Amino acid sequence: MHPDTKQVADHMRDFGLSVLGRAIYDATFSEHTRPFAHALSVVHAAHGAEIVLKARIAQEHPLLIFSKLPSQSSTSGSLSITELFEHGRSWEFDELPNRLWASTGFRIQNLSEFQTFGKLRNQIVHFAVPDVDLSREALKFCIETMEPIVHSFWTESAIRRAEEWDEVIVADGYLEDQLKEAGINVPACVAEFFESRRKDKT
């Protein structure tokens, strides 16, 4: 295997967390002057989740994220990143939980919510934006489903990346207010993150 492929997992982790952070940011604030921001938050949340899960799988071995690999006949030397991009195909969103479990033993607790959210994303991208509270759907997925997963993988939080888009999202309570208003359950890891930010302010 080409040495370049060893960088895949770290890059995917950082990029996936940033995409999830963007989803949290877009879902937290009003769509006023930002048309389709909440629909985009769903798309970003699903995309970020897909990248994050692939990043964790790739930590076991980068080739595990591929459902189809280049053949020897199409590759003259070692398997490179370029060859993977051109001739490989990675697992789809709905296939990732099982692939993650098979590769790492990790089971997604909110599996039905994970799959349902993927369908919502597909509806938005391939058909039309539904008349539902997309801000709530995106935040619920990011906070209730993905934050515990990210914390379990790396003791990380995508909310930290949301702060890069707007540093006041946590400091001024905007995100917490949205979660309370939407009736979203706050996992212990998120509550601890908020508490650490409050301590930073004092």
Secondary structure in CASP SS format (residue, H / E / C, confidence):
PFRMAT SS
TARGET T0000
AUTHOR 0000-0000-0000
METHOD secondary structure of the structure
MODEL  1
M C 1.00
H C 1.00
P H 1.00
D H 1.00
T H 1.00
K H 1.00
Q H 1.00
V H 1.00
A H 1.00
D H 1.00
H H 1.00
M H 1.00
R H 1.00
D H 1.00
F H 1.00
G H 1.00
L H 1.00
S H 1.00
V H 1.00
L H 1.00
G H 1.00
R H 1.00
A H 1.00
I H 1.00
Y H 1.00
D H 1.00
A H 1.00
T H 1.00
F C 1.00
S C 1.00
E C 1.00
H C 1.00
T C 1.00
R C 1.00
P C 1.00
F C 1.00
A H 1.00
H H 1.00
A H 1.00
L H 1.00
S H 1.00
V H 1.00
V H 1.00
H H 1.00
A H 1.00
A H 1.00
H H 1.00
G H 1.00
A H 1.00
E H 1.00
I H 1.00
V H 1.00
L H 1.00
K H 1.00
A H 1.00
R H 1.00
I H 1.00
A H 1.00
Q H 1.00
E H 1.00
H C 1.00
P H 1.00
L H 1.00
L H 1.00
I H 1.00
F E 1.00
S E 1.00
K E 1.00
L C 1.00
P C 1.00
S C 1.00
Q H 1.00
S H 1.00
S H 1.00
T C 1.00
S C 1.00
G C 1.00
S C 1.00
L C 1.00
S C 1.00
I H 1.00
T H 1.00
E H 1.00
L H 1.00
F H 1.00
E H 1.00
H H 1.00
G C 1.00
R E 1.00
S E 1.00
W C 1.00
E C 1.00
F H 1.00
D H 1.00
E H 1.00
L H 1.00
P H 1.00
N H 1.00
R H 1.00
L H 1.00
W H 1.00
A H 1.00
S H 1.00
T H 1.00
G C 1.00
F C 1.00
R C 1.00
I C 1.00
Q C 1.00
N C 1.00
L H 1.00
S H 1.00
E H 1.00
F H 1.00
Q H 1.00
T H 1.00
F H 1.00
G H 1.00
K H 1.00
L H 1.00
R H 1.00
N H 1.00
Q H 1.00
I H 1.00
V H 1.00
H H 1.00
F C 1.00
A C 1.00
V C 1.00
P C 1.00
D C 1.00
V C 1.00
D C 1.00
L H 1.00
S H 1.00
R H 1.00
E H 1.00
A H 1.00
L H 1.00
K H 1.00
F H 1.00
C H 1.00
I H 1.00
E H 1.00
T H 1.00
M H 1.00
E H 1.00
P H 1.00
I H 1.00
V H 1.00
H H 1.00
S H 1.00
F H 1.00
W H 1.00
T C 1.00
E C 1.00
S C 1.00
A H 1.00
I H 1.00
R H 1.00
R H 1.00
A H 1.00
E H 1.00
E H 1.00
W H 1.00
D C 1.00
E C 1.00
V H 1.00
I H 1.00
V H 1.00
A H 1.00
D C 1.00
G C 1.00
Y H 1.00
L H 1.00
E H 1.00
D H 1.00
Q H 1.00
L H 1.00
K H 1.00
E H 1.00
A H 1.00
G C 1.00
I C 1.00
N C 1.00
V C 1.00
P C 1.00
A H 1.00
C H 1.00
V H 1.00
A H 1.00
E H 1.00
F H 1.00
F H 1.00
E H 1.00
S H 1.00
R H 1.00
R H 1.00
K H 1.00
D H 1.00
K H 1.00
T C 1.00
END
